[in-house]
Amino acid sequence: MIIARSTILFTYYPQLAKLLTPVSHSELSTKSDGNSESKFYIFDVTNDFPIPQLGRGTILTGAESLQYIDTAIELWKRGLIDAIVTAPVSKSLIEKSGTRFSGHTEYFAEKIGEKNPVMMMFSEKYRVILCTTHLPVSKVENQLTIEKIVHTIVVGNNAIKAIDGIAPKVAVCGLDPHCGDDGAISTFDREITTRAVDEARKQKINVSGPYAADTLFMSPHWEKYDLVVAMYHDQGLIPFKMRAFDRGVNVTLGLSLIRTSVDHGTAFDIAGKQMANPTSMIEAISLAAKLATEK
């Protein structure tokens, strides 16, 4: 495992220094041949960024965060690493540092020149995949097409099948309240979502819906399915984080690159207070290793 060093890593966690072995570009190449002893290595990203105050993000910390992301992508492109696990970043500070950044999912896709990334939130018991990611609610419907919904269903089905080892049972949320009430509210789910589900079934996927999200995410309905397809960010992430926040993992799918992350933000308000729960990061690392092994 390769861990990128930040200027603040050992300031916050000096005990990590005892666990990590520094490694250079040339050394990393020899350790990536599959024959090296299993160890943790630290790859030092050279920079001159100052150590910030605890809980005080700045434009410089935004630029620094982006440098680590870009370095990880470069290591992956060179074949030196098999997967990337990211920590939370401040999108706002990255943007203020001069780079457009709506989220890791979209940024990774753009940097490696691939399209149609998909965001999935994963835990052992609850899984949600999103048809759209970081969009204003006002723009969601215009971004949803039959093809996009089918793509999300297929990508999610394949991912859960790889992780669980069996074909999953998939449920699809409607976009509108009560799935449009058969046209009384809207015809979108009747004309678009239903047709997407039918198309996915033709690909031998065990998928059903659309279902009204306000009841699908209730117990015991959610537990009947291995994966739920949500139409937009908050529709899926609010119930997921209420049920699986501590053990949740953010997974980027639909790309050749394997990337996982924690399911929470930067939490500047608790920085340095010894209150952070590392479980989500542990789960993210474990899942990345599993996906890399099975690829």
C-alpha positions as CSV (number, residue, x, y, z in Angstrom):
1,M,0.0,0.0,0.0
2,I,1.3,3.4,-1.0
3,I,0.4,6.4,1.2
4,A,1.0,10.0,0.0
5,R,2.5,12.2,2.6
6,S,1.0,15.6,3.2
7,T,2.7,18.4,5.0
8,I,0.3,17.9,8.0
9,L,0.2,14.1,8.1
10,F,2.8,13.5,10.8
11,T,1.9,16.7,12.6
12,Y,-1.6,15.1,13.2
13,Y,-0.5,11.5,13.4
14,P,3.2,11.2,14.4
15,Q,2.6,7.5,15.2
16,L,2.3,6.8,11.5
17,A,5.9,7.5,11.0
18,K,6.8,4.2,12.7
19,L,4.6,2.2,10.3
20,L,5.6,3.7,6.9
21,T,8.7,3.2,4.8
22,P,9.7,6.0,2.5
23,V,9.9,5.0,-1.2
24,S,11.1,6.9,-4.3
25,H,9.8,6.6,-7.9
26,S,12.5,4.1,-8.9
27,E,12.0,2.0,-5.7
28,L,8.2,2.1,-6.2
29,S,8.6,0.6,-9.7
30,T,10.5,-2.4,-8.3
31,K,8.0,-2.9,-5.4
32,S,5.1,-3.0,-7.9
33,D,6.1,-6.2,-9.6
34,G,3.9,-8.4,-7.3
35,N,6.8,-10.1,-5.7
36,S,7.7,-7.6,-3.0
37,E,7.0,-8.2,0.7
38,S,3.6,-6.8,1.7
39,K,4.3,-3.5,3.5
40,F,3.1,0.0,3.8
41,Y,5.1,2.5,1.9
42,I,5.0,6.3,1.9
43,F,5.4,8.2,-1.3
44,D,6.6,11.7,-0.6
45,V,4.9,14.4,-2.7
46,T,7.3,17.2,-2.8
47,N,5.8,20.6,-2.1
48,D,6.3,23.8,-0.2
49,F,2.9,24.2,1.3
50,P,2.9,25.5,4.9
51,I,1.3,23.6,7.7
52,P,-2.2,25.1,8.3
53,Q,-3.9,25.7,11.5
54,L,-6.1,22.9,12.7
55,G,-9.6,23.1,11.2
56,R,-8.6,26.1,9.1
57,G,-8.7,25.3,5.4
58,T,-7.2,27.9,3.0
59,I,-6.7,28.3,-0.7
60,L,-3.2,26.8,-0.2
61,T,-4.7,23.6,1.4
62,G,-7.1,23.4,-1.5
63,A,-4.2,23.5,-4.0
64,E,-2.3,21.0,-1.8
65,S,-5.2,18.5,-1.8
66,L,-5.4,18.7,-5.6
67,Q,-1.7,18.0,-5.9
68,Y,-2.1,14.7,-4.0
69,I,-5.1,13.7,-6.2
70,D,-3.1,14.5,-9.4
71,T,-0.1,12.6,-8.1
72,A,-2.2,9.5,-7.3
73,I,-3.6,9.6,-10.8
74,E,-0.1,9.9,-12.3
75,L,1.1,6.9,-10.3
76,W,-2.0,4.9,-11.5
77,K,-1.3,5.9,-15.2
78,R,2.2,4.6,-14.8
79,G,1.0,1.3,-13.6
80,L,2.6,1.7,-10.2
81,I,-0.6,1.4,-8.1
82,D,-3.8,-0.6,-8.6
83,A,-6.3,1.6,-6.8
84,I,-6.8,5.0,-5.2
85,V,-8.4,5.7,-1.8
86,T,-9.1,9.4,-1.3
87,A,-9.7,11.3,1.9
88,P,-12.3,14.1,2.0
89,V,-11.4,17.5,0.4
90,S,-13.0,20.9,0.4
91,K,-14.4,21.4,-3.1
92,S,-14.8,25.1,-2.5
93,L,-11.1,25.6,-1.5
94,I,-9.9,23.6,-4.5
95,E,-12.0,25.8,-6.8
96,K,-10.8,28.9,-5.1
97,S,-7.2,27.7,-5.8
98,G,-8.0,27.9,-9.5
99,T,-9.3,24.5,-10.6
100,R,-12.9,23.6,-11.4
101,F,-13.8,20.8,-9.0
102,S,-17.3,19.5,-8.5
103,G,-16.2,16.3,-7.0
104,H,-13.7,13.4,-7.1
105,T,-16.0,11.3,-9.3
106,E,-16.2,13.9,-12.1
107,Y,-12.5,15.0,-11.8
108,F,-11.1,11.5,-12.1
109,A,-13.1,10.8,-15.2
110,E,-11.9,14.0,-16.8
111,K,-8.3,13.5,-15.9
112,I,-8.1,10.0,-17.4
113,G,-10.2,10.9,-20.4
114,E,-13.2,8.6,-19.7
115,K,-16.9,9.3,-19.7
116,N,-19.9,8.3,-17.7
117,P,-18.5,7.8,-14.2
118,V,-21.0,6.5,-11.6
119,M,-21.1,7.1,-7.9
120,M,-22.1,4.3,-5.5
121,M,-22.3,4.4,-1.7
122,F,-21.5,1.0,-0.3
123,S,-21.8,-0.9,3.0
124,E,-22.3,-4.6,3.7
125,K,-26.0,-4.1,4.2
126,Y,-27.0,-1.0,2.3
127,R,-25.9,0.1,-1.2
128,V,-27.1,3.0,-3.3
129,I,-26.0,4.1,-6.8
130,L,-26.7,7.5,-8.3
131,C,-27.9,8.3,-11.8
132,T,-26.6,11.9,-11.4
133,T,-24.1,13.2,-8.9
134,H,-23.2,16.7,-8.0
135,L,-25.9,18.7,-9.8
136,P,-28.4,21.3,-8.6
137,V,-31.8,19.7,-8.2
138,S,-33.1,22.1,-10.9
139,K,-30.9,20.4,-13.5
140,V,-31.5,16.7,-12.6
141,E,-34.4,15.9,-14.9
142,N,-32.7,17.3,-17.9
143,Q,-29.7,15.1,-17.3
144,L,-31.7,11.9,-17.0
145,T,-32.3,9.8,-20.1
146,I,-33.3,6.2,-20.6
147,E,-29.7,5.4,-21.7
148,K,-28.2,7.1,-18.6
149,I,-30.5,5.2,-16.2
150,V,-29.8,1.9,-18.0
151,H,-26.1,2.6,-17.8
152,T,-26.3,3.2,-14.1
153,I,-28.3,0.0,-13.5
154,V,-25.8,-2.1,-15.6
155,V,-22.7,-0.7,-13.9
156,G,-24.2,-1.1,-10.4
157,N,-25.4,-4.7,-11.2
158,N,-21.9,-5.6,-12.4
159,A,-20.1,-4.0,-9.4
160,I,-22.3,-5.7,-6.8
161,K,-22.1,-9.0,-8.6
162,A,-18.3,-8.8,-8.5
163,I,-18.3,-7.8,-4.8
164,D,-20.9,-10.3,-3.5
165,G,-20.2,-13.1,-6.0
166,I,-23.9,-13.5,-6.9
167,A,-26.3,-11.7,-9.2
168,P,-27.9,-8.9,-7.2
169,K,-31.5,-7.9,-6.8
170,V,-31.8,-4.3,-7.9
171,A,-34.6,-1.7,-7.2
172,V,-35.0,1.6,-9.0
173,C,-36.3,4.8,-7.4
174,G,-38.7,7.1,-9.3
175,L,-37.7,10.6,-9.8
176,D,-41.0,12.3,-8.8
177,P,-43.1,11.9,-5.6
178,H,-45.1,8.7,-5.9
179,C,-43.4,8.1,-9.2
180,G,-45.6,10.8,-10.7
181,D,-48.9,9.3,-9.6
182,D,-49.5,7.8,-13.1
183,G,-49.4,11.2,-14.7
184,A,-51.2,13.3,-12.0
185,I,-47.9,14.8,-10.9
186,S,-45.6,14.0,-13.8
187,T,-45.2,11.5,-16.6
188,F,-41.4,11.2,-16.3
189,D,-41.3,7.9,-14.4
190,R,-44.0,6.4,-16.5
191,E,-42.4,7.3,-19.8
192,I,-38.6,7.3,-18.9
193,T,-37.8,5.4,-15.7
194,T,-40.2,2.5,-16.5
195,R,-38.8,2.1,-20.0
196,A,-35.2,2.1,-18.6
197,V,-36.1,-0.7,-16.1
198,D,-37.6,-2.7,-19.0
199,E,-34.4,-2.2,-21.1
200,A,-32.2,-3.4,-18.2
201,R,-34.4,-6.5,-17.8
202,K,-33.7,-7.4,-21.4
203,Q,-30.0,-7.6,-20.4
204,K,-30.9,-10.3,-17.9
205,I,-30.6,-8.1,-14.8
206,N,-32.9,-8.8,-11.9
207,V,-34.3,-5.2,-11.6
208,S,-37.6,-3.8,-10.7
209,G,-39.3,-0.4,-10.2
210,P,-39.7,2.4,-10.3
211,Y,-40.7,2.7,-6.7
212,A,-41.5,5.7,-4.6
213,A,-38.3,6.7,-2.7
214,D,-40.2,7.7,0.4
215,T,-41.2,4.1,1.0
216,L,-38.5,2.1,-0.7
217,F,-35.9,3.3,1.8
218,M,-38.0,2.3,4.8
219,S,-37.5,-1.0,6.6
220,P,-38.1,-3.7,5.7
221,H,-38.3,-2.7,2.0
222,W,-34.7,-1.6,1.5
223,E,-33.4,-4.9,3.0
224,K,-35.0,-6.9,0.2
225,Y,-32.6,-5.5,-2.3
226,D,-28.8,-5.7,-2.9
227,L,-28.7,-2.3,-4.6
228,V,-31.0,0.7,-5.0
229,V,-30.7,3.0,-8.0
230,A,-31.4,6.6,-7.0
231,M,-32.0,9.4,-9.4
232,Y,-30.1,12.2,-7.7
233,H,-27.6,12.9,-4.9
234,D,-29.7,13.6,-1.8
235,Q,-32.4,11.1,-2.8
236,G,-29.9,8.3,-2.2
237,L,-27.4,9.7,0.2
238,I,-29.7,11.0,2.9
239,P,-31.2,7.5,3.7
240,F,-27.8,5.9,3.2
241,K,-26.0,8.1,5.6
242,M,-28.8,7.7,8.2
243,R,-28.3,3.9,8.0
244,A,-24.6,3.3,7.3
245,F,-22.7,6.5,7.9
246,D,-19.9,5.0,10.1
247,R,-19.2,2.1,7.7
248,G,-20.1,3.7,4.3
249,V,-17.8,3.8,1.4
250,N,-18.0,6.1,-1.7
251,V,-17.0,4.1,-4.8
252,T,-16.4,5.5,-8.3
253,L,-17.6,3.0,-10.9
254,G,-17.8,3.0,-14.7
255,L,-14.1,3.9,-15.1
256,S,-11.0,1.7,-15.6
257,L,-9.5,3.3,-12.5
258,I,-10.5,1.9,-9.1
259,R,-11.3,4.6,-6.6
260,T,-12.9,4.5,-3.2
261,S,-13.3,7.1,-0.4
262,V,-14.9,7.8,2.9
263,D,-18.6,8.8,2.9
264,H,-18.1,12.0,5.0
265,G,-16.6,15.4,4.5
266,T,-13.6,17.3,5.9
267,A,-15.1,17.9,9.4
268,F,-13.0,20.9,10.1
269,D,-15.0,21.5,13.3
270,I,-13.5,18.5,15.0
271,A,-10.0,18.7,13.7
272,G,-7.4,18.0,16.4
273,K,-10.1,17.0,18.9
274,Q,-9.4,13.2,18.7
275,M,-13.1,12.7,17.8
276,A,-12.9,11.4,14.2
277,N,-14.1,7.9,13.6
278,P,-11.7,6.1,11.1
279,T,-14.1,3.2,10.3
280,S,-15.2,4.6,7.0
281,M,-11.6,5.0,5.8
282,I,-10.8,1.5,7.0
283,E,-13.7,0.2,5.0
284,A,-12.7,2.2,1.9
285,I,-9.2,0.8,2.0
286,S,-10.5,-2.8,2.4
287,L,-13.0,-2.4,-0.5
288,A,-10.4,-0.9,-2.8
289,A,-8.1,-3.9,-2.1
290,K,-10.9,-6.3,-2.8
291,L,-11.8,-4.6,-6.1
292,A,-8.2,-4.5,-7.2
293,T,-7.7,-8.2,-6.4
294,E,-10.8,-9.2,-8.3
295,K,-10.2,-7.0,-11.3
